[in-house]
């Protein structure tokens, strides 16, 4: 947990520990980078406004080294600020002042999402498309296709249940761990994914419902 306000740590840490989590604290961006290397956390809660290295830069550096979920804490009300954090790789955000039970629920939701991914089969093969869950790689006819993190998670969610319709909310939870993101975002990322797969998988959009990967 990264926040320069001691009161935030004192407020949140007991709740996290009561849920059984081990909590490491940092009060600056520089200290957070050191703690991240030492502890390799399963999840990071990061304040945007930090002395020195700010929260956005932390997200960028964390994301370059790990797929662990990141929840941003922000007092900024403008939508652009929150969008910037999500584009850099944050998985969710919580506005300050915040409800501690809501933050704990967001932490639990993100960790459930990651655990669900880890517990799934390690690889999937559909026709000419091979998906390696451990290495997070996608091969089409033996050639690797470079996918973004969101594109990969969306592909994995759909390929794990071929023939089943997944709503946009289902896909938001699978790839973002939250439904507090515009459903339109799913459409945009899936359009990019389908283009990269070159028609090798048939992903059908069902208007007003969601998407289905046809077996």
C-alpha positions as a printed Julia matrix, in Angstrom:
215×3 Matrix{Float64}:
   0.0     0.0     0.0
   1.49    3.29   -1.18
   0.25    6.56    0.32
   2.06    9.52    1.84
  -0.68   10.04    4.46
  -0.05    8.12    7.69
  -3.75    8.36    8.54
  -4.68    6.35    5.43
  -2.34    3.52    6.43
  -3.66    3.54    9.98
  -7.24    3.43    8.71
  -6.91    0.72    6.06
  -4.21   -1.63    7.28
  -6.2    -3.17   10.21
  -9.06   -4.04    7.85
  -6.73   -5.69    5.34
  -4.96   -7.65    8.05
  -8.3    -8.72    9.51
  -9.05  -10.29    6.1
  -5.8   -12.24    6.32
  -3.62  -10.14    4.01
   0.01   -9.34    4.73
   0.46   -5.61    4.15
   3.67   -3.81    3.2
   3.63   -0.02    3.37
   5.43    2.75    1.5
   4.99    6.51    1.89
   6.73    7.67   -1.29
   7.11    6.49   -4.84
  10.81    5.79   -4.34
  10.14    3.63   -1.27
   7.39    1.83   -3.17
   9.77    0.79   -5.95
  12.14   -0.7    -3.36
   9.29   -2.48   -1.57
   7.95   -3.83   -4.85
  11.31   -5.41   -5.67
  11.67   -6.85   -2.16
   8.18   -8.29   -1.71
   6.74   -8.86   -5.24
   3.2    -8.17   -3.95
   0.09   -9.91   -5.26
  -1.68   -6.54   -5.46
  -0.76   -2.87   -5.07
  -2.93    0.0    -3.78
  -1.32    3.21   -5.02
  -2.14    6.85   -4.31
  -1.81    9.09   -7.38
  -0.49   12.16   -5.56
   2.89   11.14   -4.13
   6.11   13.07   -3.5
   8.86   12.37   -6.02
   7.75    9.46   -8.19
   3.98    9.89   -8.59
   1.34    7.19   -8.77
   1.12    7.22  -12.57
   4.84    6.58  -12.92
   4.58    3.82  -10.31
   1.83    2.15  -12.31
   3.97    2.32  -15.45
   6.99    0.8   -13.72
   4.98   -1.82  -11.79
   3.21   -2.9   -14.95
   6.47   -3.34  -16.85
   7.56   -5.93  -14.25
   4.39   -7.64  -13.08
   0.8    -8.52  -13.96
  -0.29   -8.05  -10.32
  -3.48   -5.96  -10.03
  -3.11   -2.26   -9.24
  -5.82   -0.15   -7.58
  -5.34    3.62   -7.77
  -6.45    5.97   -4.99
  -7.15    9.43   -6.34
  -8.62   12.69   -5.11
  -8.72   14.02   -8.66
 -12.28   14.35   -9.91
 -11.6    14.81  -13.6
 -12.33   11.78  -15.76
  -9.16   12.28  -17.81
  -6.96   11.6   -14.81
  -8.67    8.29  -14.07
  -8.58    7.27  -17.72
  -4.85    8.02  -17.84
  -4.24    5.66  -14.93
  -6.28    2.86  -16.52
  -4.45    3.28  -19.82
  -1.1     2.98  -18.07
  -2.17   -0.4   -16.67
  -4.12    0.22  -13.46
  -6.97   -2.25  -12.96
  -9.33   -0.15  -10.86
  -9.56    3.16   -9.03
 -11.15    4.41   -5.84
 -11.98    8.05   -5.25
 -10.85    9.83   -2.07
 -12.43   10.18    0.42
 -13.33    6.52    0.18
 -15.24    3.85    2.05
 -12.83    1.32    3.58
 -15.27   -1.62    3.1
 -15.55   -0.66   -0.59
 -11.76   -0.61   -0.97
 -11.5    -4.03    0.72
 -14.2    -5.35   -1.63
 -12.27   -4.03   -4.63
  -9.08   -5.71   -3.36
 -10.91   -9.01   -2.93
 -12.5    -8.76   -6.39
  -9.14   -8.19   -8.08
  -7.5   -11.07   -6.23
 -10.4   -13.38   -7.07
  -9.99  -12.46  -10.73
  -6.28  -13.3   -10.67
  -6.85  -16.53   -8.74
  -9.5   -17.6   -11.22
  -7.03  -17.06  -14.04
  -4.26  -18.95  -12.22
  -6.57  -21.87  -11.44
  -7.63  -22.3   -15.06
  -6.01  -24.6   -17.57
  -2.5   -23.45  -18.43
  -3.05  -23.6   -22.2
  -5.89  -23.63  -24.72
  -5.99  -24.58  -28.39
  -8.8   -23.67  -30.78
  -8.13  -24.45  -34.4
  -5.0   -22.63  -35.52
  -4.88  -20.52  -32.35
  -2.81  -21.61  -29.34
  -3.0   -19.68  -26.07
  -0.35  -20.18  -23.39
  -1.75  -18.93  -20.09
   1.49  -19.27  -18.13
   3.6   -17.3   -20.61
   0.65  -15.11  -21.68
   1.44  -15.75  -25.34
  -0.84  -16.26  -28.33
   0.26  -18.14  -31.44
  -1.65  -18.17  -34.73
  -0.46  -20.93  -37.06
   2.75  -21.08  -35.05
   3.46  -17.35  -35.28
   3.27  -15.23  -32.13
   0.7   -12.44  -32.15
   1.47   -9.54  -29.83
  -1.58   -8.8   -27.69
  -2.08   -6.14  -25.07
  -2.8    -7.27  -21.53
  -6.53   -6.56  -21.92
  -6.75   -8.26  -25.29
  -5.13  -11.38  -23.88
  -7.47  -11.49  -20.87
 -10.51  -11.01  -23.11
  -9.32  -13.78  -25.44
  -8.69  -16.1   -22.5
 -12.15  -15.46  -21.05
 -13.88  -16.17  -24.36
 -11.69  -19.14  -25.3
 -12.19  -20.73  -21.88
 -15.92  -21.04  -22.56
 -16.44  -21.45  -26.31
 -20.06  -21.37  -27.35
 -21.17  -19.47  -24.23
 -22.36  -15.88  -24.42
 -20.41  -13.57  -22.12
 -21.99  -10.22  -21.35
 -19.93   -7.06  -21.48
 -20.08   -7.0   -17.67
 -18.66  -10.56  -17.61
 -15.82   -9.47  -19.87
 -15.14   -6.33  -17.85
 -14.82   -8.44  -14.7
 -12.57  -10.94  -16.5
 -10.19   -8.39  -18.01
 -10.49   -5.37  -15.7
 -11.74   -6.94  -12.48
 -14.46   -4.32  -12.23
 -17.57   -3.07  -14.0
 -16.7     0.57  -13.25
 -15.35    0.94  -16.79
 -17.42    1.89  -19.82
 -18.83   -1.18  -21.58
 -17.83    0.49  -24.83
 -14.24   -0.22  -23.81
 -14.91   -3.95  -24.32
 -16.06   -3.31  -27.9
 -12.94   -1.29  -28.71
 -10.52   -3.9   -27.31
 -12.35   -6.79  -28.97
 -12.25   -5.01  -32.32
  -8.47   -4.8   -31.98
  -8.25   -8.43  -30.88
 -10.31   -9.73  -33.81
  -8.17   -7.74  -36.24
  -4.96   -9.24  -34.82
  -6.35  -12.79  -34.98
  -7.07  -12.31  -38.66
 -10.37  -14.15  -38.66
  -8.93  -17.37  -37.23
 -11.5   -17.31  -34.41
 -15.13  -16.41  -34.9
 -16.11  -13.96  -32.15
 -19.77  -13.04  -32.61
 -21.26   -9.83  -31.18
 -24.84  -10.26  -29.98
 -26.45   -6.84  -29.94
 -27.56   -5.8   -26.49
 -26.23   -9.01  -24.94
 -22.5    -9.59  -25.32
 -20.03  -11.77  -27.2
 -19.63  -15.45  -27.99
 -16.6   -17.31  -29.31
 -18.01  -19.96  -31.61
 -16.46  -23.39  -31.1
